[in-house]
Amino acid sequence: MTVEQAIEIIRESLLTALFIMTPILFVGLVVGLVVSIFQAVTQIQEQTLTFVPKIIAMAMTLMVIVPWIGMRLIEFTMRMFEM
């Protein structure tokens, strides 16, 4: 294995990880923003109010996109064995 191949494998691994986690993190970001705006408008400063909806939304998103994540990981694994 050459240095270029190792760099390509690392680059591909990081891009795949980023591609897989982006939808989940985006949902967490949107829900957190909505809850923060709600807290600012109503002046409710409860810490669990931000945590619980984000966890629930991210878990629901994960349940929905698990097949998609599985396909991406299978494709990645096949590409790694082809190298």
mmCIF file of the N, C-alpha and C atoms, coordinates in Angstrom:
data_MODEL
# 
_entry.id   MODEL 
# 
loop_
_atom_site.group_PDB 
_atom_site.id 
_atom_site.type_symbol 
_atom_site.label_atom_id 
_atom_site.label_alt_id 
_atom_site.label_comp_id 
_atom_site.label_asym_id 
_atom_site.label_entity_id 
_atom_site.label_seq_id 
_atom_site.pdbx_PDB_ins_code 
_atom_site.Cartn_x 
_atom_site.Cartn_y 
_atom_site.Cartn_z 
_atom_site.occupancy 
_atom_site.B_iso_or_equiv 
_atom_site.pdbx_formal_charge 
_atom_site.auth_seq_id 
_atom_site.auth_comp_id 
_atom_site.auth_asym_id 
_atom_site.auth_atom_id 
_atom_site.pdbx_PDB_model_num 
ATOM 1   N N  . MET A 1 1  ? 0.849   -1.173 0.000  1.00 0.00 ? 1  MET A N  1 
ATOM 2   C CA . MET A 1 1  ? 0.000   0.000  0.000  1.00 0.00 ? 1  MET A CA 1 
ATOM 3   C C  . MET A 1 1  ? 0.894   1.236  0.000  1.00 0.00 ? 1  MET A C  1 
ATOM 4   N N  . THR A 1 2  ? 0.613   2.123  -0.913 1.00 0.00 ? 2  THR A N  1 
ATOM 5   C CA . THR A 1 2  ? 1.390   3.350  -0.996 1.00 0.00 ? 2  THR A CA 1 
ATOM 6   C C  . THR A 1 2  ? 0.769   4.423  -0.107 1.00 0.00 ? 2  THR A C  1 
ATOM 7   N N  . VAL A 1 3  ? 1.509   5.491  0.036  1.00 0.00 ? 3  VAL A N  1 
ATOM 8   C CA . VAL A 1 3  ? 1.022   6.617  0.835  1.00 0.00 ? 3  VAL A CA 1 
ATOM 9   C C  . VAL A 1 3  ? -0.228  7.226  0.190  1.00 0.00 ? 3  VAL A C  1 
ATOM 10  N N  . GLU A 1 4  ? -0.228  7.300  -1.131 1.00 0.00 ? 4  GLU A N  1 
ATOM 11  C CA . GLU A 1 4  ? -1.381  7.867  -1.837 1.00 0.00 ? 4  GLU A CA 1 
ATOM 12  C C  . GLU A 1 4  ? -2.639  7.031  -1.617 1.00 0.00 ? 4  GLU A C  1 
ATOM 13  N N  . GLN A 1 5  ? -2.494  5.720  -1.609 1.00 0.00 ? 5  GLN A N  1 
ATOM 14  C CA . GLN A 1 5  ? -3.640  4.852  -1.353 1.00 0.00 ? 5  GLN A CA 1 
ATOM 15  C C  . GLN A 1 5  ? -4.160  5.032  0.072  1.00 0.00 ? 5  GLN A C  1 
ATOM 16  N N  . ALA A 1 6  ? -3.244  5.143  1.019  1.00 0.00 ? 6  ALA A N  1 
ATOM 17  C CA . ALA A 1 6  ? -3.652  5.340  2.412  1.00 0.00 ? 6  ALA A CA 1 
ATOM 18  C C  . ALA A 1 6  ? -4.379  6.673  2.580  1.00 0.00 ? 6  ALA A C  1 
ATOM 19  N N  . ILE A 1 7  ? -3.869  7.712  1.927  1.00 0.00 ? 7  ILE A N  1 
ATOM 20  C CA . ILE A 1 7  ? -4.517  9.017  1.996  1.00 0.00 ? 7  ILE A CA 1 
ATOM 21  C C  . ILE A 1 7  ? -5.902  8.958  1.359  1.00 0.00 ? 7  ILE A C  1 
ATOM 22  N N  . GLU A 1 8  ? -6.029  8.248  0.250  1.00 0.00 ? 8  GLU A N  1 
ATOM 23  C CA . GLU A 1 8  ? -7.322  8.112  -0.421 1.00 0.00 ? 8  GLU A CA 1 
ATOM 24  C C  . GLU A 1 8  ? -8.316  7.359  0.458  1.00 0.00 ? 8  GLU A C  1 
ATOM 25  N N  . ILE A 1 9  ? -7.874  6.323  1.141  1.00 0.00 ? 9  ILE A N  1 
ATOM 26  C CA . ILE A 1 9  ? -8.760  5.568  2.038  1.00 0.00 ? 9  ILE A CA 1 
ATOM 27  C C  . ILE A 1 9  ? -9.221  6.448  3.195  1.00 0.00 ? 9  ILE A C  1 
ATOM 28  N N  . ILE A 1 10 ? -8.317  7.204  3.775  1.00 0.00 ? 10 ILE A N  1 
ATOM 29  C CA . ILE A 1 10 ? -8.679  8.098  4.886  1.00 0.00 ? 10 ILE A CA 1 
ATOM 30  C C  . ILE A 1 10 ? -9.646  9.171  4.409  1.00 0.00 ? 10 ILE A C  1 
ATOM 31  N N  . ARG A 1 11 ? -9.368  9.746  3.240  1.00 0.00 ? 11 ARG A N  1 
ATOM 32  C CA . ARG A 1 11 ? -10.248 10.780 2.694  1.00 0.00 ? 11 ARG A CA 1 
ATOM 33  C C  . ARG A 1 11 ? -11.650 10.218 2.430  1.00 0.00 ? 11 ARG A C  1 
ATOM 34  N N  . GLU A 1 12 ? -11.703 9.051  1.831  1.00 0.00 ? 12 GLU A N  1 
ATOM 35  C CA . GLU A 1 12 ? -12.986 8.411  1.535  1.00 0.00 ? 12 GLU A CA 1 
ATOM 36  C C  . GLU A 1 12 ? -13.752 8.077  2.820  1.00 0.00 ? 12 GLU A C  1 
ATOM 37  N N  . SER A 1 13 ? -13.031 7.623  3.840  1.00 0.00 ? 13 SER A N  1 
ATOM 38  C CA . SER A 1 13 ? -13.665 7.298  5.126  1.00 0.00 ? 13 SER A CA 1 
ATOM 39  C C  . SER A 1 13 ? -14.263 8.540  5.781  1.00 0.00 ? 13 SER A C  1 
ATOM 40  N N  . LEU A 1 14 ? -13.508 9.624  5.792  1.00 0.00 ? 14 LEU A N  1 
ATOM 41  C CA . LEU A 1 14 ? -14.005 10.851 6.408  1.00 0.00 ? 14 LEU A CA 1 
ATOM 42  C C  . LEU A 1 14 ? -15.190 11.434 5.642  1.00 0.00 ? 14 LEU A C  1 
ATOM 43  N N  . LEU A 1 15 ? -15.133 11.395 4.318  1.00 0.00 ? 15 LEU A N  1 
ATOM 44  C CA . LEU A 1 15 ? -16.255 11.899 3.530  1.00 0.00 ? 15 LEU A CA 1 
ATOM 45  C C  . LEU A 1 15 ? -17.510 11.052 3.728  1.00 0.00 ? 15 LEU A C  1 
ATOM 46  N N  . THR A 1 16 ? -17.340 9.747  3.814  1.00 0.00 ? 16 THR A N  1 
ATOM 47  C CA . THR A 1 16 ? -18.489 8.873  4.052  1.00 0.00 ? 16 THR A CA 1 
ATOM 48  C C  . THR A 1 16 ? -19.096 9.145  5.424  1.00 0.00 ? 16 THR A C  1 
ATOM 49  N N  . ALA A 1 17 ? -18.255 9.298  6.437  1.00 0.00 ? 17 ALA A N  1 
ATOM 50  C CA . ALA A 1 17 ? -18.759 9.590  7.785  1.00 0.00 ? 17 ALA A CA 1 
ATOM 51  C C  . ALA A 1 17 ? -19.491 10.930 7.808  1.00 0.00 ? 17 ALA A C  1 
ATOM 52  N N  . LEU A 1 18 ? -18.938 11.923 7.141  1.00 0.00 ? 18 LEU A N  1 
ATOM 53  C CA . LEU A 1 18 ? -19.584 13.233 7.078  1.00 0.00 ? 18 LEU A CA 1 
ATOM 54  C C  . LEU A 1 18 ? -20.908 13.155 6.344  1.00 0.00 ? 18 LEU A C  1 
ATOM 55  N N  . PHE A 1 19 ? -20.940 12.419 5.239  1.00 0.00 ? 19 PHE A N  1 
ATOM 56  C CA . PHE A 1 19 ? -22.142 12.273 4.435  1.00 0.00 ? 19 PHE A CA 1 
ATOM 57  C C  . PHE A 1 19 ? -23.247 11.558 5.213  1.00 0.00 ? 19 PHE A C  1 
ATOM 58  N N  . ILE A 1 20 ? -22.869 10.594 6.034  1.00 0.00 ? 20 ILE A N  1 
ATOM 59  C CA . ILE A 1 20 ? -23.851 9.817  6.792  1.00 0.00 ? 20 ILE A CA 1 
ATOM 60  C C  . ILE A 1 20 ? -24.415 10.605 7.976  1.00 0.00 ? 20 ILE A C  1 
ATOM 61  N N  . MET A 1 21 ? -23.578 11.372 8.657  1.00 0.00 ? 21 MET A N  1 
ATOM 62  C CA . MET A 1 21 ? -24.068 12.041 9.861  1.00 0.00 ? 21 MET A CA 1 
ATOM 63  C C  . MET A 1 21 ? -24.722 13.399 9.588  1.00 0.00 ? 21 MET A C  1 
ATOM 64  N N  . THR A 1 22 ? -24.579 13.930 8.379  1.00 0.00 ? 22 THR A N  1 
ATOM 65  C CA . THR A 1 22 ? -25.129 15.249 8.077  1.00 0.00 ? 22 THR A CA 1 
ATOM 66  C C  . THR A 1 22 ? -26.644 15.353 8.275  1.00 0.00 ? 22 THR A C  1 
ATOM 67  N N  . PRO A 1 23 ? -27.472 14.422 7.783  1.00 0.00 ? 23 PRO A N  1 
ATOM 68  C CA . PRO A 1 23 ? -28.920 14.583 7.993  1.00 0.00 ? 23 PRO A CA 1 
ATOM 69  C C  . PRO A 1 23 ? -29.326 14.592 9.467  1.00 0.00 ? 23 PRO A C  1 
ATOM 70  N N  . ILE A 1 24 ? -28.694 13.765 10.264 1.00 0.00 ? 24 ILE A N  1 
ATOM 71  C CA . ILE A 1 24 ? -29.034 13.692 11.687 1.00 0.00 ? 24 ILE A CA 1 
ATOM 72  C C  . ILE A 1 24 ? -28.648 14.983 12.391 1.00 0.00 ? 24 ILE A C  1 
ATOM 73  N N  . LEU A 1 25 ? -27.455 15.484 12.104 1.00 0.00 ? 25 LEU A N  1 
ATOM 74  C CA . LEU A 1 25 ? -27.018 16.726 12.726 1.00 0.00 ? 25 LEU A CA 1 
ATOM 75  C C  . LEU A 1 25 ? -27.838 17.924 12.252 1.00 0.00 ? 25 LEU A C  1 
ATOM 76  N N  . PHE A 1 26 ? -28.256 17.901 10.986 1.00 0.00 ? 26 PHE A N  1 
ATOM 77  C CA . PHE A 1 26 ? -29.078 18.989 10.469 1.00 0.00 ? 26 PHE A CA 1 
ATOM 78  C C  . PHE A 1 26 ? -30.426 19.043 11.183 1.00 0.00 ? 26 PHE A C  1 
ATOM 79  N N  . VAL A 1 27 ? -31.028 17.892 11.408 1.00 0.00 ? 27 VAL A N  1 
ATOM 80  C CA . VAL A 1 27 ? -32.302 17.850 12.142 1.00 0.00 ? 27 VAL A CA 1 
ATOM 81  C C  . VAL A 1 27 ? -32.109 18.372 13.559 1.00 0.00 ? 27 VAL A C  1 
ATOM 82  N N  . GLY A 1 28 ? -31.026 17.981 14.208 1.00 0.00 ? 28 GLY A N  1 
ATOM 83  C CA . GLY A 1 28 ? -30.735 18.488 15.547 1.00 0.00 ? 28 GLY A CA 1 
ATOM 84  C C  . GLY A 1 28 ? -30.551 19.996 15.560 1.00 0.00 ? 28 GLY A C  1 
ATOM 85  N N  . LEU A 1 29 ? -29.900 20.512 14.533 1.00 0.00 ? 29 LEU A N  1 
ATOM 86  C CA . LEU A 1 29 ? -29.688 21.953 14.420 1.00 0.00 ? 29 LEU A CA 1 
ATOM 87  C C  . LEU A 1 29 ? -31.007 22.694 14.247 1.00 0.00 ? 29 LEU A C  1 
ATOM 88  N N  . VAL A 1 30 ? -31.853 22.211 13.359 1.00 0.00 ? 30 VAL A N  1 
ATOM 89  C CA . VAL A 1 30 ? -33.138 22.871 13.098 1.00 0.00 ? 30 VAL A CA 1 
ATOM 90  C C  . VAL A 1 30 ? -34.032 22.822 14.334 1.00 0.00 ? 30 VAL A C  1 
ATOM 91  N N  . VAL A 1 31 ? -34.130 21.665 14.963 1.00 0.00 ? 31 VAL A N  1 
ATOM 92  C CA . VAL A 1 31 ? -34.972 21.546 16.161 1.00 0.00 ? 31 VAL A CA 1 
ATOM 93  C C  . VAL A 1 31 ? -34.422 22.422 17.282 1.00 0.00 ? 31 VAL A C  1 
ATOM 94  N N  . GLY A 1 32 ? -33.121 22.440 17.458 1.00 0.00 ? 32 GLY A N  1 
ATOM 95  C CA . GLY A 1 32 ? -32.523 23.295 18.476 1.00 0.00 ? 32 GLY A CA 1 
ATOM 96  C C  . GLY A 1 32 ? -32.795 24.769 18.226 1.00 0.00 ? 32 GLY A C  1 
ATOM 97  N N  . LEU A 1 33 ? -32.729 25.171 16.964 1.00 0.00 ? 33 LEU A N  1 
ATOM 98  C CA . LEU A 1 33 ? -33.005 26.562 16.615 1.00 0.00 ? 33 LEU A CA 1 
ATOM 99  C C  . LEU A 1 33 ? -34.458 26.923 16.892 1.00 0.00 ? 33 LEU A C  1 
ATOM 100 N N  . VAL A 1 34 ? -35.374 26.041 16.510 1.00 0.00 ? 34 VAL A N  1 
ATOM 101 C CA . VAL A 1 34 ? -36.805 26.293 16.745 1.00 0.00 ? 34 VAL A CA 1 
ATOM 102 C C  . VAL A 1 34 ? -37.091 26.374 18.242 1.00 0.00 ? 34 VAL A C  1 
ATOM 103 N N  . VAL A 1 35 ? -36.530 25.472 19.021 1.00 0.00 ? 35 VAL A N  1 
ATOM 104 C CA . VAL A 1 35 ? -36.770 25.481 20.470 1.00 0.00 ? 35 VAL A CA 1 
ATOM 105 C C  . VAL A 1 35 ? -36.141 26.723 21.097 1.00 0.00 ? 35 VAL A C  1 
ATOM 106 N N  . SER A 1 36 ? -34.978 27.128 20.622 1.00 0.00 ? 36 SER A N  1 
ATOM 107 C CA . SER A 1 36 ? -34.343 28.335 21.158 1.00 0.00 ? 36 SER A CA 1 
ATOM 108 C C  . SER A 1 36 ? -35.168 29.579 20.867 1.00 0.00 ? 36 SER A C  1 
ATOM 109 N N  . ILE A 1 37 ? -35.722 29.659 19.672 1.00 0.00 ? 37 ILE A N  1 
ATOM 110 C CA . ILE A 1 37 ? -36.590 30.796 19.343 1.00 0.00 ? 37 ILE A CA 1 
ATOM 111 C C  . ILE A 1 37 ? -37.836 30.766 20.218 1.00 0.00 ? 37 ILE A C  1 
ATOM 112 N N  . PHE A 1 38 ? -38.400 29.579 20.404 1.00 0.00 ? 38 PHE A N  1 
ATOM 113 C CA . PHE A 1 38 ? -39.559 29.436 21.291 1.00 0.00 ? 38 PHE A CA 1 
ATOM 114 C C  . PHE A 1 38 ? -39.228 29.883 22.711 1.00 0.00 ? 38 PHE A C  1 
ATOM 115 N N  . GLN A 1 39 ? -38.057 29.503 23.210 1.00 0.00 ? 39 GLN A N  1 
ATOM 116 C CA . GLN A 1 39 ? -37.653 29.896 24.555 1.00 0.00 ? 39 GLN A CA 1 
ATOM 117 C C  . GLN A 1 39 ? -37.444 31.400 24.655 1.00 0.00 ? 39 GLN A C  1 
ATOM 118 N N  . ALA A 1 40 ? -36.874 31.989 23.616 1.00 0.00 ? 40 ALA A N  1 
ATOM 119 C CA . ALA A 1 40 ? -36.654 33.432 23.642 1.00 0.00 ? 40 ALA A CA 1 
ATOM 120 C C  . ALA A 1 40 ? -37.977 34.200 23.628 1.00 0.00 ? 40 ALA A C  1 
ATOM 121 N N  . VAL A 1 41 ? -38.942 33.697 22.874 1.00 0.00 ? 41 VAL A N  1 
ATOM 122 C CA . VAL A 1 41 ? -40.236 34.380 22.779 1.00 0.00 ? 41 VAL A CA 1 
ATOM 123 C C  . VAL A 1 41 ? -41.019 34.246 24.074 1.00 0.00 ? 41 VAL A C  1 
ATOM 124 N N  . THR A 1 42 ? -41.008 33.057 24.658 1.00 0.00 ? 42 THR A N  1 
ATOM 125 C CA . THR A 1 42 ? -41.808 32.821 25.865 1.00 0.00 ? 42 THR A CA 1 
ATOM 126 C C  . THR A 1 42 ? -41.036 33.067 27.155 1.00 0.00 ? 42 THR A C  1 
ATOM 127 N N  . GLN A 1 43 ? -39.765 33.320 27.070 1.00 0.00 ? 43 GLN A N  1 
ATOM 128 C CA . GLN A 1 43 ? -38.875 33.548 28.216 1.00 0.00 ? 43 GLN A CA 1 
ATOM 129 C C  . GLN A 1 43 ? -38.844 32.366 29.181 1.00 0.00 ? 43 GLN A C  1 
ATOM 130 N N  . ILE A 1 44 ? -38.998 31.170 28.640 1.00 0.00 ? 44 ILE A N  1 
ATOM 131 C CA . ILE A 1 44 ? -38.851 29.937 29.423 1.00 0.00 ? 44 ILE A CA 1 
ATOM 132 C C  . ILE A 1 44 ? -37.397 29.504 29.275 1.00 0.00 ? 44 ILE A C  1 
ATOM 133 N N  . GLN A 1 45 ? -36.684 29.361 30.380 1.00 0.00 ? 45 GLN A N  1 
ATOM 134 C CA . GLN A 1 45 ? -35.264 29.021 30.319 1.00 0.00 ? 45 GLN A CA 1 
ATOM 135 C C  . GLN A 1 45 ? -34.984 27.650 30.937 1.00 0.00 ? 45 GLN A C  1 
ATOM 136 N N  . GLU A 1 46 ? -35.772 26.680 30.574 1.00 0.00 ? 46 GLU A N  1 
ATOM 137 C CA . GLU A 1 46 ? -35.593 25.316 31.072 1.00 0.00 ? 46 GLU A CA 1 
ATOM 138 C C  . GLU A 1 46 ? -34.590 24.581 30.189 1.00 0.00 ? 46 GLU A C  1 
ATOM 139 N N  . GLN A 1 47 ? -33.552 23.990 30.776 1.00 0.00 ? 47 GLN A N  1 
ATOM 140 C CA . GLN A 1 47 ? -32.508 23.322 30.009 1.00 0.00 ? 47 GLN A CA 1 
ATOM 141 C C  . GLN A 1 47 ? -32.999 22.046 29.332 1.00 0.00 ? 47 GLN A C  1 
ATOM 142 N N  . THR A 1 48 ? -33.872 21.315 29.993 1.00 0.00 ? 48 THR A N  1 
ATOM 143 C CA . THR A 1 48 ? -34.350 20.067 29.395 1.00 0.00 ? 48 THR A CA 1 
ATOM 144 C C  . THR A 1 48 ? -35.263 20.317 28.211 1.00 0.00 ? 48 THR A C  1 
ATOM 145 N N  . LEU A 1 49 ? -35.790 21.520 28.086 1.00 0.00 ? 49 LEU A N  1 
ATOM 146 C CA . LEU A 1 49 ? -36.665 21.844 26.965 1.00 0.00 ? 49 LEU A CA 1 
ATOM 147 C C  . LEU A 1 49 ? -35.902 21.806 25.647 1.00 0.00 ? 49 LEU A C  1 
ATOM 148 N N  . THR A 1 50 ? -34.617 22.075 25.661 1.00 0.00 ? 50 THR A N  1 
ATOM 149 C CA . THR A 1 50 ? -33.828 21.991 24.426 1.00 0.00 ? 50 THR A CA 1 
ATOM 150 C C  . THR A 1 50 ? -33.315 20.575 24.189 1.00 0.00 ? 50 THR A C  1 
ATOM 151 N N  . PHE A 1 51 ? -33.002 19.866 25.240 1.00 0.00 ? 51 PHE A N  1 
ATOM 152 C CA . PHE A 1 51 ? -32.381 18.555 25.110 1.00 0.00 ? 51 PHE A CA 1 
ATOM 153 C C  . PHE A 1 51 ? -33.347 17.483 24.622 1.00 0.00 ? 51 PHE A C  1 
ATOM 154 N N  . VAL A 1 52 ? -34.492 17.387 25.235 1.00 0.00 ? 52 VAL A N  1 
ATOM 155 C CA . VAL A 1 52 ? -35.438 16.305 24.943 1.00 0.00 ? 52 VAL A CA 1 
ATOM 156 C C  . VAL A 1 52 ? -35.965 16.351 23.505 1.00 0.00 ? 52 VAL A C  1 
ATOM 157 N N  . PRO A 1 53 ? -36.437 17.495 23.002 1.00 0.00 ? 53 PRO A N  1 
ATOM 158 C CA . PRO A 1 53 ? -36.921 17.491 21.606 1.00 0.00 ? 53 PRO A CA 1 
ATOM 159 C C  . PRO A 1 53 ? -35.819 17.170 20.592 1.00 0.00 ? 53 PRO A C  1 
ATOM 160 N N  . LYS A 1 54 ? -34.590 17.637 20.838 1.00 0.00 ? 54 LYS A N  1 
ATOM 161 C CA . LYS A 1 54 ? -33.505 17.323 19.911 1.00 0.00 ? 54 LYS A CA 1 
ATOM 162 C C  . LYS A 1 54 ? -33.208 15.837 19.896 1.00 0.00 ? 54 LYS A C  1 
ATOM 163 N N  . ILE A 1 55 ? -33.160 15.211 21.051 1.00 0.00 ? 55 ILE A N  1 
ATOM 164 C CA . ILE A 1 55 ? -32.885 13.773 21.124 1.00 0.00 ? 55 ILE A CA 1 
ATOM 165 C C  . ILE A 1 55 ? -33.998 12.985 20.428 1.00 0.00 ? 55 ILE A C  1 
ATOM 166 N N  . ILE A 1 56 ? -35.231 13.363 20.671 1.00 0.00 ? 56 ILE A N  1 
ATOM 167 C CA . ILE A 1 56 ? -36.356 12.653 20.049 1.00 0.00 ? 56 ILE A CA 1 
ATOM 168 C C  . ILE A 1 56 ? -36.320 12.824 18.532 1.00 0.00 ? 56 ILE A C  1 
ATOM 169 N N  . ALA A 1 57 ? -36.108 14.047 18.057 1.00 0.00 ? 57 ALA A N  1 
ATOM 170 C CA . ALA A 1 57 ? -36.081 14.297 16.613 1.00 0.00 ? 57 ALA A CA 1 
ATOM 171 C C  . ALA A 1 57 ? -34.915 13.576 15.945 1.00 0.00 ? 57 ALA A C  1 
ATOM 172 N N  . MET A 1 58 ? -33.756 13.576 16.584 1.00 0.00 ? 58 MET A N  1 
ATOM 173 C CA . MET A 1 58 ? -32.593 12.902 16.006 1.00 0.00 ? 58 MET A CA 1 
ATOM 174 C C  . MET A 1 58 ? -32.789 11.385 16.002 1.00 0.00 ? 58 MET A C  1 
ATOM 175 N N  . ALA A 1 59 ? -33.408 10.846 17.038 1.00 0.00 ? 59 ALA A N  1 
ATOM 176 C CA . ALA A 1 59 ? -33.673 9.406  17.080 1.00 0.00 ? 59 ALA A CA 1 
ATOM 177 C C  . ALA A 1 59 ? -34.690 9.011  16.013 1.00 0.00 ? 59 ALA A C  1 
ATOM 178 N N  . MET A 1 60 ? -35.715 9.828  15.816 1.00 0.00 ? 60 MET A N  1 
ATOM 179 C CA . MET A 1 60 ? -36.708 9.547  14.773 1.00 0.00 ? 60 MET A CA 1 
ATOM 180 C C  . MET A 1 60 ? -36.065 9.614  13.390 1.00 0.00 ? 60 MET A C  1 
ATOM 181 N N  . THR A 1 61 ? -35.208 10.598 13.185 1.00 0.00 ? 61 THR A N  1 
ATOM 182 C CA . THR A 1 61 ? -34.504 10.715 11.908 1.00 0.00 ? 61 THR A CA 1 
ATOM 183 C C  . THR A 1 61 ? -33.622 9.499  11.678 1.00 0.00 ? 61 THR A C  1 
ATOM 184 N N  . LEU A 1 62 ? -32.936 9.068  12.700 1.00 0.00 ? 62 LEU A N  1 
ATOM 185 C CA . LEU A 1 62 ? -32.077 7.891  12.583 1.00 0.00 ? 62 LEU A CA 1 
ATOM 186 C C  . LEU A 1 62 ? -32.888 6.655  12.218 1.00 0.00 ? 62 LEU A C  1 
ATOM 187 N N  . MET A 1 63 ? -34.052 6.494  12.833 1.00 0.00 ? 63 MET A N  1 
ATOM 188 C CA . MET A 1 63 ? -34.894 5.343  12.502 1.00 0.00 ? 63 MET A CA 1 
ATOM 189 C C  . MET A 1 63 ? -35.353 5.376  11.050 1.00 0.00 ? 63 MET A C  1 
ATOM 190 N N  . VAL A 1 64 ? -35.607 6.567  10.526 1.00 0.00 ? 64 VAL A N  1 
ATOM 191 C CA . VAL A 1 64 ? -36.087 6.691  9.150  1.00 0.00 ? 64 VAL A CA 1 
ATOM 192 C C  . VAL A 1 64 ? -34.969 6.437  8.140  1.00 0.00 ? 64 VAL A C  1 
ATOM 193 N N  . ILE A 1 65 ? -33.755 6.904  8.434  1.00 0.00 ? 65 ILE A N  1 
ATOM 194 C CA . ILE A 1 65 ? -32.690 6.823  7.425  1.00 0.00 ? 65 ILE A CA 1 
ATOM 195 C C  . ILE A 1 65 ? -31.725 5.658  7.625  1.00 0.00 ? 65 ILE A C  1 
ATOM 196 N N  . VAL A 1 66 ? -32.017 4.749  8.526  1.00 0.00 ? 66 VAL A N  1 
ATOM 197 C CA . VAL A 1 66 ? -31.136 3.590  8.719  1.00 0.00 ? 66 VAL A CA 1 
ATOM 198 C C  . VAL A 1 66 ? -30.933 2.780  7.436  1.00 0.00 ? 66 VAL A C  1 
ATOM 199 N N  . PRO A 1 67 ? -31.968 2.526  6.628  1.00 0.00 ? 67 PRO A N  1 
ATOM 200 C CA . PRO A 1 67 ? -31.708 1.792  5.372  1.00 0.00 ? 67 PRO A CA 1 
ATOM 201 C C  . PRO A 1 67 ? -30.756 2.543  4.438  1.00 0.00 ? 67 PRO A C  1 
ATOM 202 N N  . TRP A 1 68 ? -30.909 3.839  4.364  1.00 0.00 ? 68 TRP A N  1 
ATOM 203 C CA . TRP A 1 68 ? -30.033 4.658  3.529  1.00 0.00 ? 68 TRP A CA 1 
ATOM 204 C C  . TRP A 1 68 ? -28.589 4.606  4.045  1.00 0.00 ? 68 TRP A C  1 
ATOM 205 N N  . ILE A 1 69 ? -28.424 4.689  5.355  1.00 0.00 ? 69 ILE A N  1 
ATOM 206 C CA . ILE A 1 69 ? -27.088 4.603  5.951  1.00 0.00 ? 69 ILE A CA 1 
ATOM 207 C C  . ILE A 1 69 ? -26.477 3.236  5.655  1.00 0.00 ? 69 ILE A C  1 
ATOM 208 N N  . GLY A 1 70 ? -27.274 2.186  5.779  1.00 0.00 ? 70 GLY A N  1 
ATOM 209 C CA . GLY A 1 70 ? -26.777 0.845  5.500  1.00 0.00 ? 70 GLY A CA 1 
ATOM 210 C C  . GLY A 1 70 ? -26.286 0.708  4.068  1.00 0.00 ? 70 GLY A C  1 
ATOM 211 N N  . MET A 1 71 ? -27.037 1.247  3.115  1.00 0.00 ? 71 MET A N  1 
ATOM 212 C CA . MET A 1 71 ? -26.619 1.192  1.711  1.00 0.00 ? 71 MET A CA 1 
ATOM 213 C C  . MET A 1 71 ? -25.323 1.955  1.481  1.00 0.00 ? 71 MET A C  1 
ATOM 214 N N  . ARG A 1 72 ? -25.194 3.118  2.093  1.00 0.00 ? 72 ARG A N  1 
ATOM 215 C CA . ARG A 1 72 ? -23.955 3.907  1.943  1.00 0.00 ? 72 ARG A CA 1 
ATOM 216 C C  . ARG A 1 72 ? -22.763 3.150  2.528  1.00 0.00 ? 72 ARG A C  1 
ATOM 217 N N  . LEU A 1 73 ? -22.961 2.505  3.667  1.00 0.00 ? 73 LEU A N  1 
ATOM 218 C CA . LEU A 1 73 ? -21.862 1.763  4.284  1.00 0.00 ? 73 LEU A CA 1 
ATOM 219 C C  . LEU A 1 73 ? -21.495 0.525  3.470  1.00 0.00 ? 73 LEU A C  1 
ATOM 220 N N  . ILE A 1 74 ? -22.484 -0.128 2.880  1.00 0.00 ? 74 ILE A N  1 
ATOM 221 C CA . ILE A 1 74 ? -22.200 -1.282 2.021  1.00 0.00 ? 74 ILE A CA 1 
ATOM 222 C C  . ILE A 1 74 ? -21.423 -0.838 0.789  1.00 0.00 ? 74 ILE A C  1 
ATOM 223 N N  . GLU A 1 75 ? -21.845 0.278  0.175  1.00 0.00 ? 75 GLU A N  1 
ATOM 224 C CA . GLU A 1 75 ? -21.119 0.809  -0.986 1.00 0.00 ? 75 GLU A CA 1 
ATOM 225 C C  . GLU A 1 75 ? -19.681 1.166  -0.620 1.00 0.00 ? 75 GLU A C  1 
ATOM 226 N N  . PHE A 1 76 ? -19.502 1.793  0.539  1.00 0.00 ? 76 PHE A N  1 
ATOM 227 C CA . PHE A 1 76 ? -18.166 2.167  0.991  1.00 0.00 ? 76 PHE A CA 1 
ATOM 228 C C  . PHE A 1 76 ? -17.301 0.925  1.203  1.00 0.00 ? 76 PHE A C  1 
ATOM 229 N N  . THR A 1 77 ? -17.864 -0.083 1.833  1.00 0.00 ? 77 THR A N  1 
ATOM 230 C CA . THR A 1 77 ? -17.114 -1.314 2.090  1.00 0.00 ? 77 THR A CA 1 
ATOM 231 C C  . THR A 1 77 ? -16.715 -1.996 0.791  1.00 0.00 ? 77 THR A C  1 
ATOM 232 N N  . MET A 1 78 ? -17.620 -2.020 -0.166 1.00 0.00 ? 78 MET A N  1 
ATOM 233 C CA . MET A 1 78 ? -17.298 -2.630 -1.458 1.00 0.00 ? 78 MET A CA 1 
ATOM 234 C C  . MET A 1 78 ? -16.180 -1.864 -2.167 1.00 0.00 ? 78 MET A C  1 
ATOM 235 N N  . ARG A 1 79 ? -16.214 -0.530 -2.089 1.00 0.00 ? 79 ARG A N  1 
ATOM 236 C CA . ARG A 1 79 ? -15.146 0.257  -2.705 1.00 0.00 ? 79 ARG A CA 1 
ATOM 237 C C  . ARG A 1 79 ? -13.811 0.005  -2.024 1.00 0.00 ? 79 ARG A C  1 
ATOM 238 N N  . MET A 1 80 ? -13.825 -0.184 -0.702 1.00 0.00 ? 80 MET A N  1 
ATOM 239 C CA . MET A 1 80 ? -12.570 -0.417 0.022  1.00 0.00 ? 80 MET A CA 1 
ATOM 240 C C  . MET A 1 80 ? -11.975 -1.775 -0.344 1.00 0.00 ? 80 MET A C  1 
ATOM 241 N N  . PHE A 1 81 ? -12.822 -2.788 -0.546 1.00 0.00 ? 81 PHE A N  1 
ATOM 242 C CA . PHE A 1 81 ? -12.302 -4.105 -0.934 1.00 0.00 ? 81 PHE A CA 1 
ATOM 243 C C  . PHE A 1 81 ? -11.814 -4.143 -2.374 1.00 0.00 ? 81 PHE A C  1 
ATOM 244 N N  . GLU A 1 82 ? -12.325 -3.231 -3.203 1.00 0.00 ? 82 GLU A N  1 
ATOM 245 C CA . GLU A 1 82 ? -11.867 -3.160 -4.583 1.00 0.00 ? 82 GLU A CA 1 
ATOM 246 C C  . GLU A 1 82 ? -10.492 -2.524 -4.703 1.00 0.00 ? 82 GLU A C  1 
ATOM 247 N N  . MET A 1 83 ? -10.082 -1.749 -3.737 1.00 0.00 ? 83 MET A N  1 
ATOM 248 C CA . MET A 1 83 ? -8.791  -1.059 -3.804 1.00 0.00 ? 83 MET A CA 1 
ATOM 249 C C  . MET A 1 83 ? -7.641  -2.002 -3.685 1.00 0.00 ? 83 MET A C  1 
# 
